[in-house]
Amino acid sequence: MPPLYAMPLNDDTVTPGVLGFMVFLALLAATVFLIRSMTKQMKKIQAPREEDLKQQEWEREQEAESAARAKGPAGDA
């Protein structure tokens, strides 16, 4: 058997080895922790619901109408 350093290098003899596997596992673990952290942060966000937005818009319209009615007779005088 020839010594390992004398073997020709090709796709069959060159592999990532243990170091490549460990780097892959470290990247995988980091990705899992980042996804978990992102999920926790996304749950903390208080996004307004569609009904709340419609209610706020309706209230603004009502205030604008009442302000226009109050201003209307005073502006004519």
N, C-alpha and C positions, 0 to 999 in steps of 0.2 A: 504494500500500500504506500503510495507516495505521500510525502508530508503535506499537511493542509495548506501551507503557504505556496506549494507548487501546483495546486489544483487550478485549472483554468476557471476564470470567472464567467458565468453565464446565468441565465434566469433559473436554472435548476439548482445551482450551488449557492446563489446569493439570496438570503432571506432577511426579513426585518429582524428576526431574532427576539430575544427576551426584552431588550431595550425598546424596540418598536411596539411590542405588546404592552409594556408598562406605560409608555407615552399615550397610547390609544386608550387605555383604561383611565389614565389621569384626565384626559380630555373628556371622556364619557362622564366621569364623576363630576367634573366641573360643569358640564352642560346640564346634568340632572339638578345640581344645586342651584344653578342660575334659573332654570325653569321653575323650580319650587319657589324661589325668592320672588320671581316675577309674578307668579300666581298669587302669592300673599299680598303683594303690593297692589295688584289689580283689584283684589277683593276690598281693599281699603278705600278705593275711589267711590265717592258718592255722586254718581251721575244722576241728573234729574230724570224723572220718569216722564213719559209722553203726556200723561194726564196732568201732571204739575205744570208742564210747559203750556198746555192749552189753557189751564186755569189762569196762569199769569198773563197770558195774552188777552184773555177775556176781561180780566180786571183792568188791564191797561186801556182797553177799548172803552170800558165803562167810565173810567176816570176821564178819558179824553172827551167823551160825549157829555159828561156832566160839566166839565170845564167849558166846553163850547156853549152849552145851554146857559151857564151862569154868565159867560162873557157876552152872549148875544144881546140880551135886553140892555145891558149896561153900555155896550158899544153903540147902540142906536140912539141913546139919550144925549 
